[in-house]
Amino acid sequence: MTGRRRTLRTFLHSTSRPGRATAMTAGAVALCASLTAGCGVIPGATGGSGDDPVKVMTWAPQDTNSTNKPGMPAMALAYAKWINAHGGINGHKLQVLTCNDHNDAVDAAKCARRAADENVVAVVGSYSQFGDSYLAPLEGAGIPYIGGYGVTNSEFTGQMSYPVNGGQPALLAGLGKALGAACGTVSLVRPDSIAGDELPVLLDSGLKAGGHANADDHLAAEDATEYSDQSDHALADATRSGPKKGCVVPALGDRTDTFMDSFRRARENYPAVRLGTVLGSVDQTVINATGGASGPYEGAYITGWYPPASDARWDTMKKVINEEAFGDNRIDPADAGVQTTWIAYTVLKAVLEKIGDGDVSADSVRHTLDGGLRVSTGGLTPTLQWPYEGKLAAVGFPRMVNADVTLQVVQDGQLVAARTGIGGRSGISDMTDTLDGADVQ
């Protein structure tokens, strides 16, 4: 194994520890604080044989002091209501258990054990940074994890994991490639940690692919409570751009909001500098909460996994939300978590249709996924299929089967498709070759 391969594998192991996960995550995530508290269910009988309902689980953080994704379990419940209102799948009703996490690795394991105790056939469309805590109980019970948010390395290494996007690695590589064409000097602000040490690798892989110099690297303490010095230095460096505007990239996970408080004040002296970041650190809900068109993200470049919410390919999802969750303000169709849950349940539906009249269990769901099933998501992702090892196995991402990235920009407070996409190409760009060529020493 080359030094480059070894280093990326070191990155994978280092970022899996909860104490080192901050730099790679959108925010801290936890799971049910008890086996029953904070969990909801669409009522119905258990089981998956005959005409019994098919039972699954979706979890996400809610009501925490960090990143919250209440729209994910809410979308799962709306999807189940829609499916059940239209006769179910092959005669099976869909029963969804949900868990509210509380930013604790122990609770993540509790929620996974509850999924095993309840004999769910899959955990679908969920969000958690504690992959080491929840995947082990799921693997012990043989329960597949379909469509996690992509915030932990475990989602791209565990054999029970079936990711639908490329997570933070693809987003950072895609952002680097986009900024390489659009920006002068690029200033990265990231944690001074083992996990943080690897973030420039992914961003620089994209910058290099775009013919750009590596980003200037600005470190901050993992537990920093303000970022005045980092904001000032990053902005000052970004002004060394010549004819092109400089760009600042905060990669601070759940502390990005804290950084933005300092950045907003410091930016008044550097109005020409643009911001670049990734979905997960920022999404439409964050943009709305920070002032929309008058907030600090106006004009920012943001890489995402899917087409913008305005794209017609989301029309069916929006129809389901309107029919089954009208007025539920937890569900924002522009939220990447809601979108990921929709795609994950699209995968589940394809699996159940493939099983047909056969027994529906965690084993049959897993064997169907492992048996070469190809899932179309209506163009929201490439056709999804999970071989034993994907194209990026050599660099430590064996389960990554979709490295597509889109470039969006915040315009009038809304995330919209950028006129010029990644590498000068509009639309969706595949980051597989860029990630595979990451130049790590």
C-alpha positions as CSV (number, residue, x, y, z in Angstrom):
1,M,0.0,0.0,0.0
2,T,1.4,3.4,-0.9
3,G,2.0,6.2,1.5
4,R,-1.0,8.1,0.1
5,R,-3.3,5.1,0.6
6,R,-2.0,4.6,4.2
7,T,-2.6,8.3,5.0
8,L,-6.2,8.3,3.8
9,R,-6.9,5.2,5.8
10,T,-5.3,6.9,8.9
11,F,-7.8,9.8,8.2
12,L,-10.7,7.3,8.2
13,H,-9.7,5.8,11.5
14,S,-8.9,9.2,13.1
15,T,-12.2,10.8,12.1
16,S,-14.3,7.9,13.4
17,R,-13.5,8.8,17.0
18,P,-16.3,11.0,18.4
19,G,-13.7,13.4,19.9
20,R,-12.1,13.9,16.5
21,A,-15.2,14.0,14.4
22,T,-15.9,17.7,14.6
23,A,-14.0,18.6,11.4
24,M,-15.7,16.1,9.3
25,T,-19.3,16.6,10.5
26,A,-22.0,19.1,10.1
27,G,-22.7,18.9,13.7
28,A,-22.9,16.6,16.7
29,V,-25.5,14.0,16.5
30,A,-27.0,11.7,19.1
31,L,-29.7,9.2,19.4
32,C,-32.5,8.1,21.7
33,A,-31.7,9.0,25.3
34,S,-33.6,5.9,26.3
35,L,-35.1,2.9,24.6
36,T,-38.5,4.6,24.5
37,A,-38.3,8.3,25.2
38,G,-38.3,10.6,22.2
39,C,-39.3,7.8,19.7
40,G,-42.4,7.8,17.5
41,V,-44.1,5.1,15.4
42,I,-46.8,4.8,12.9
43,P,-49.1,2.3,14.7
44,G,-49.4,-1.2,13.3
45,A,-48.5,-4.8,13.8
46,T,-44.9,-5.9,13.7
47,G,-43.2,-8.3,11.3
48,G,-42.7,-8.5,7.6
49,S,-44.2,-11.8,6.5
50,G,-47.5,-12.3,4.8
51,D,-49.5,-9.1,4.9
52,D,-47.7,-7.8,8.1
53,P,-46.3,-4.3,8.0
54,V,-42.6,-3.9,7.1
55,K,-40.9,-2.2,10.1
56,V,-38.0,0.2,9.7
57,M,-36.4,2.9,11.7
58,T,-35.2,6.5,11.0
59,W,-33.2,8.6,13.5
60,A,-31.9,12.1,13.6
61,P,-31.0,14.8,16.1
62,Q,-33.8,17.1,17.4
63,D,-34.0,19.8,20.1
64,T,-30.2,19.8,20.7
65,N,-27.8,22.7,21.1
66,S,-26.0,21.6,17.9
67,T,-27.1,20.5,14.4
68,N,-30.7,19.3,14.3
69,K,-32.4,17.4,11.5
70,P,-36.1,17.0,12.6
71,G,-37.1,16.9,8.9
72,M,-35.5,13.5,8.4
73,P,-37.8,11.4,10.7
74,A,-40.7,13.7,9.7
75,M,-40.1,12.9,6.0
76,A,-39.9,9.2,6.8
77,L,-43.3,9.3,8.5
78,A,-44.8,11.3,5.7
79,Y,-43.4,8.8,3.2
80,A,-44.9,5.9,5.1
81,K,-48.3,7.6,5.2
82,W,-48.1,8.2,1.4
83,I,-47.1,4.6,0.7
84,N,-49.8,3.2,3.0
85,A,-52.5,5.4,1.5
86,H,-51.7,4.0,-1.9
87,G,-51.9,0.3,-0.9
88,G,-48.4,-0.3,0.5
89,I,-45.7,-2.1,-1.3
90,N,-46.6,-5.6,-2.6
91,G,-49.4,-5.6,0.0
92,H,-47.2,-4.6,2.9
93,K,-47.9,-1.5,4.9
94,L,-44.8,0.4,6.0
95,Q,-44.2,1.0,9.7
96,V,-41.7,3.6,10.7
97,L,-40.0,3.9,14.1
98,T,-38.2,7.2,14.8
99,C,-35.6,8.2,17.3
100,N,-34.7,11.7,18.5
101,D,-31.0,11.6,19.4
102,H,-29.3,13.8,22.1
103,N,-25.7,14.1,21.0
104,D,-24.3,11.1,22.9
105,A,-22.5,8.1,21.6
106,V,-24.0,5.9,24.3
107,D,-27.5,6.9,23.2
108,A,-26.6,6.2,19.6
109,A,-25.8,2.6,20.6
110,K,-29.1,2.4,22.5
111,C,-31.1,3.5,19.5
112,A,-29.4,0.9,17.3
113,R,-30.0,-1.8,19.9
114,R,-33.7,-0.8,20.0
115,A,-33.8,-1.2,16.2
116,A,-32.5,-4.8,16.8
117,D,-34.9,-5.4,19.6
118,E,-37.8,-4.3,17.4
119,N,-36.7,-6.5,14.6
120,V,-36.6,-3.7,12.0
121,V,-35.6,-4.8,8.5
122,A,-33.4,-1.7,8.0
123,V,-32.5,1.7,9.4
124,V,-33.3,4.2,6.6
125,G,-32.4,7.8,5.8
126,S,-30.8,8.7,9.1
127,Y,-28.2,11.1,10.5
128,S,-25.6,10.4,13.1
129,Q,-21.9,11.1,13.6
130,F,-21.4,8.1,15.9
131,G,-20.8,5.4,13.4
132,D,-18.6,3.4,15.7
133,S,-21.4,3.3,18.2
134,Y,-24.4,2.4,16.1
135,L,-23.0,0.3,13.3
136,A,-21.7,-2.4,15.6
137,P,-25.1,-3.2,17.1
138,L,-26.7,-3.1,13.6
139,E,-24.0,-5.4,12.2
140,G,-24.5,-7.8,15.1
141,A,-28.2,-8.0,14.3
142,G,-27.6,-8.1,10.5
143,I,-29.6,-4.9,10.0
144,P,-28.7,-2.8,6.9
145,Y,-28.1,0.9,7.2
146,I,-29.5,2.5,4.1
147,G,-28.8,6.1,3.1
148,G,-27.0,7.7,6.1
149,Y,-26.2,11.4,5.8
150,G,-22.5,10.7,4.9
151,V,-21.0,12.4,8.0
152,T,-18.8,9.5,9.3
153,N,-16.1,7.4,7.6
154,S,-17.9,4.3,8.9
155,E,-20.7,4.8,6.4
156,F,-18.1,4.3,3.6
157,T,-16.4,1.3,5.2
158,G,-19.0,-0.8,7.0
159,Q,-20.4,-3.8,5.0
160,M,-23.9,-3.2,6.4
161,S,-23.8,0.4,5.1
162,Y,-25.5,1.4,1.8
163,P,-24.7,5.1,1.4
164,V,-26.6,7.1,-1.3
165,N,-24.2,10.1,-1.4
166,G,-20.4,10.8,-1.2
167,G,-20.5,12.5,2.2
168,Q,-18.0,15.1,3.2
169,P,-15.1,13.7,1.2
170,A,-16.9,14.3,-2.1
171,L,-18.2,17.7,-1.1
172,L,-14.7,19.0,-0.1
173,A,-13.1,17.6,-3.3
174,G,-15.9,19.2,-5.4
175,L,-15.6,22.5,-3.6
176,G,-11.9,22.6,-4.2
177,K,-12.3,22.0,-7.9
178,A,-15.0,24.7,-8.2
179,L,-13.0,27.2,-6.2
180,G,-9.9,26.4,-8.3
181,A,-11.7,28.0,-11.3
182,A,-13.5,30.8,-9.5
183,C,-11.1,32.1,-6.8
184,G,-7.7,33.6,-6.3
185,T,-6.2,32.7,-3.0
186,V,-8.2,30.1,-1.0
187,S,-8.0,30.2,2.8
188,L,-9.1,27.1,4.7
189,V,-10.0,27.4,8.4
190,R,-10.1,24.0,10.1
191,P,-9.5,22.4,13.5
192,D,-6.0,21.7,14.8
193,S,-6.6,18.0,15.2
194,I,-5.7,14.6,13.6
195,A,-9.0,14.7,11.7
196,G,-8.5,18.3,10.8
197,D,-5.0,17.5,9.4
198,E,-6.7,15.6,6.6
199,L,-9.2,18.2,5.5
200,P,-6.7,20.1,3.4
201,V,-5.9,16.8,1.6
202,L,-9.5,16.6,0.3
203,L,-9.9,20.3,-0.5
204,D,-6.5,20.4,-2.2
205,S,-7.3,17.4,-4.3
206,G,-10.0,19.4,-5.9
207,L,-7.9,22.6,-6.2
208,K,-5.2,20.6,-7.9
209,A,-7.7,19.1,-10.3
210,G,-8.7,22.7,-11.1
211,G,-5.1,23.8,-11.7
212,H,-4.9,25.8,-8.5
213,A,-2.4,26.1,-5.8
214,N,-3.1,24.5,-2.4
215,A,-5.2,26.4,0.1
216,D,-3.6,28.5,2.8
217,D,-4.1,26.5,6.0
218,H,-5.5,28.3,9.1
219,L,-5.8,26.2,12.3
220,A,-8.1,26.7,15.3
221,A,-8.4,24.8,18.6
222,E,-11.0,22.1,18.5
223,D,-12.9,23.6,21.4
224,A,-12.6,27.3,20.2
225,T,-15.4,29.5,21.3
226,E,-14.5,32.4,19.0
227,Y,-12.5,32.8,15.8
228,S,-11.5,36.4,15.5
229,D,-7.8,35.7,14.8
230,Q,-8.6,33.0,12.2
231,S,-11.1,35.2,10.5
232,D,-8.7,38.1,10.2
233,H,-5.8,36.0,9.0
234,A,-7.9,34.0,6.5
235,L,-9.5,37.2,5.1
236,A,-6.1,39.0,4.8
237,D,-4.6,36.0,3.0
238,A,-7.6,35.8,0.7
239,T,-6.9,39.4,-0.5
240,R,-3.6,38.2,-2.1
241,S,-5.6,37.2,-5.1
242,G,-4.6,39.3,-8.0
243,P,-7.4,39.7,-10.5
244,K,-9.6,37.1,-8.9
245,K,-11.5,37.4,-5.6
246,G,-10.2,35.4,-2.8
247,C,-12.3,32.8,-1.0
248,V,-12.5,31.6,2.6
249,V,-13.6,28.0,3.4
250,P,-14.6,27.2,7.0
251,A,-14.5,23.5,7.7
252,L,-15.4,23.4,11.3
253,G,-18.4,21.1,11.5
254,D,-20.8,22.1,14.2
255,R,-18.7,25.2,15.1
256,T,-19.1,26.8,11.7
257,D,-21.9,29.0,13.1
258,T,-19.5,30.2,15.8
259,F,-16.9,31.0,13.2
260,M,-19.5,32.9,11.1
261,D,-20.1,35.3,14.0
262,S,-16.5,36.3,13.9
263,F,-16.3,36.2,10.1
264,R,-19.3,38.5,9.7
265,R,-17.7,41.2,11.7
266,A,-14.2,40.8,10.2
267,R,-15.6,40.7,6.6
268,E,-16.7,44.3,6.7
269,N,-13.1,45.2,5.9
270,Y,-12.9,42.7,3.1
271,P,-16.1,43.0,1.1
272,A,-14.7,41.4,-2.1
273,V,-13.8,38.1,-0.4
274,R,-16.3,35.2,-1.1
275,L,-17.2,32.3,1.1
276,G,-17.1,28.6,0.1
277,T,-18.5,25.7,2.2
278,V,-20.3,22.4,1.9
279,L,-23.8,21.2,2.7
280,G,-23.8,19.8,6.1
281,S,-21.9,22.7,7.5
282,V,-24.5,24.9,5.9
283,D,-27.9,24.3,4.4
284,Q,-31.1,26.2,3.6
285,T,-32.3,26.2,7.1
286,V,-29.0,27.7,8.4
287,I,-29.1,30.3,5.6
288,N,-32.6,31.2,6.6
289,A,-31.7,31.4,10.3
290,T,-28.8,33.7,9.7
291,G,-30.6,36.4,7.7
292,G,-31.2,34.9,4.3
293,A,-30.3,37.5,1.6
294,S,-28.9,39.9,4.2
295,G,-26.9,37.2,6.0
296,P,-23.2,36.2,5.7
297,Y,-23.9,33.4,3.3
298,E,-25.2,35.6,0.5
299,G,-23.1,34.9,-2.6
300,A,-21.4,31.9,-1.1
301,Y,-20.4,28.8,-3.1
302,I,-21.7,25.6,-1.6
303,T,-21.3,22.1,-2.9
304,G,-24.1,19.6,-2.4
305,W,-24.9,16.0,-3.4
306,Y,-28.2,16.6,-5.3
307,P,-29.8,19.0,-7.7
308,P,-31.3,22.2,-6.1
309,A,-34.7,22.0,-4.5
310,S,-36.1,24.0,-7.5
311,D,-35.3,21.1,-9.9
312,A,-38.3,19.3,-11.3
313,R,-36.8,15.9,-10.2
314,W,-38.0,16.7,-6.7
315,D,-41.6,17.2,-7.7
316,T,-42.8,13.8,-6.5
317,M,-41.2,14.4,-3.1
318,K,-42.8,17.8,-2.8
319,K,-46.2,16.2,-3.8
320,V,-45.8,13.7,-1.0
321,I,-45.0,16.4,1.5
322,N,-48.0,18.5,0.4
323,E,-50.3,15.5,0.6
324,E,-49.1,13.9,3.9
325,A,-47.3,16.7,5.8
326,F,-48.9,20.0,4.7
327,G,-48.1,22.6,7.3
328,D,-45.4,20.6,9.0
329,N,-42.6,23.1,9.1
330,R,-40.0,20.5,10.1
331,I,-39.9,19.3,6.5
332,D,-38.1,21.7,4.2
333,P,-37.7,20.2,0.7
334,A,-34.5,22.2,0.3
335,D,-32.9,20.5,3.3
336,A,-30.2,17.9,2.4
337,G,-31.4,15.7,5.2
338,V,-34.9,15.6,4.0
339,Q,-33.7,14.9,0.4
340,T,-31.4,12.1,1.6
341,T,-34.3,10.5,3.5
342,W,-36.4,10.6,0.4
343,I,-33.7,8.9,-1.7
344,A,-33.1,6.3,1.0
345,Y,-36.7,5.4,1.1
346,T,-36.7,5.2,-2.7
347,V,-34.0,2.6,-2.3
348,L,-36.1,0.7,0.3
349,K,-39.1,0.7,-2.0
350,A,-37.0,-0.8,-4.8
351,V,-35.7,-3.5,-2.5
352,L,-39.2,-4.4,-1.3
353,E,-40.5,-4.5,-4.9
354,K,-37.6,-6.8,-5.8
355,I,-38.4,-9.2,-2.9
356,G,-41.9,-9.3,-4.1
357,D,-44.0,-12.0,-2.4
358,G,-41.0,-13.3,-0.5
359,D,-40.4,-13.0,3.2
360,V,-39.3,-9.5,4.2
361,S,-36.6,-9.5,6.8
362,A,-33.3,-7.8,7.5
363,D,-31.6,-10.7,5.9
364,S,-33.7,-10.6,2.7
365,V,-33.2,-6.8,2.4
366,R,-29.5,-7.1,2.8
367,H,-29.2,-10.0,0.4
368,T,-31.2,-8.1,-2.2
369,L,-28.9,-5.1,-1.9
370,D,-25.9,-7.3,-2.1
371,G,-27.2,-9.2,-5.0
372,G,-26.6,-6.6,-7.7
373,L,-29.8,-4.6,-7.3
374,R,-29.7,-1.4,-9.4
375,V,-31.8,1.5,-8.1
376,S,-33.0,4.4,-10.2
377,T,-33.7,7.6,-8.2
378,G,-35.2,9.5,-11.1
379,G,-32.0,11.3,-11.9
380,L,-31.4,12.7,-8.3
381,T,-28.4,10.4,-8.1
382,P,-26.7,8.1,-10.6
383,T,-28.2,4.6,-10.6
384,L,-27.2,3.1,-7.3
385,Q,-25.6,-0.3,-6.8
386,W,-23.4,-1.6,-4.0
387,P,-20.7,-4.0,-5.0
388,Y,-18.6,-5.7,-2.3
389,E,-15.9,-3.0,-3.0
390,G,-16.5,0.2,-4.9
391,K,-14.1,2.1,-7.1
392,L,-12.7,4.1,-4.2
393,A,-11.8,1.0,-2.1
394,A,-8.1,1.6,-2.6
395,V,-8.3,5.0,-0.8
396,G,-10.4,3.7,2.0
397,F,-14.0,4.3,0.8
398,P,-15.1,0.9,-0.3
399,R,-18.8,1.6,0.2
400,M,-18.9,4.9,-1.7
401,V,-20.8,4.4,-4.9
402,N,-21.9,7.9,-5.6
403,A,-19.3,10.7,-5.6
404,D,-21.5,13.1,-7.6
405,V,-21.4,16.8,-6.5
406,T,-23.3,19.8,-7.6
407,L,-22.3,23.4,-7.2
408,Q,-24.8,25.8,-5.8
409,V,-24.7,29.5,-4.8
410,V,-26.7,31.5,-2.4
411,Q,-28.7,34.0,-4.4
412,D,-31.3,36.3,-2.7
413,G,-31.1,34.0,0.3
414,Q,-31.8,30.8,-1.6
415,L,-29.6,28.0,-2.7
416,V,-29.7,27.8,-6.5
417,A,-27.7,26.0,-9.1
418,A,-24.5,28.0,-10.0
419,R,-24.3,29.2,-13.6
420,T,-20.9,27.8,-13.9
421,G,-20.4,24.4,-12.3
422,I,-17.5,22.5,-11.0
423,G,-14.5,22.6,-13.4
424,G,-16.5,25.0,-15.6
425,R,-19.2,22.4,-16.2
426,S,-22.8,23.1,-15.1
427,G,-24.9,20.4,-13.5
428,I,-23.4,17.3,-11.7
429,S,-19.8,16.4,-11.5
430,D,-18.3,13.0,-10.5
431,M,-15.5,13.3,-8.0
432,T,-14.4,9.7,-8.1
433,D,-11.2,10.4,-10.1
434,T,-10.4,13.5,-8.0
435,L,-10.7,11.6,-4.7
436,D,-8.7,8.7,-6.1
437,G,-5.9,11.1,-7.1
438,A,-5.7,12.8,-3.7
439,D,-2.0,13.7,-3.3
440,V,-1.3,12.7,0.3
441,Q,2.2,12.3,1.7
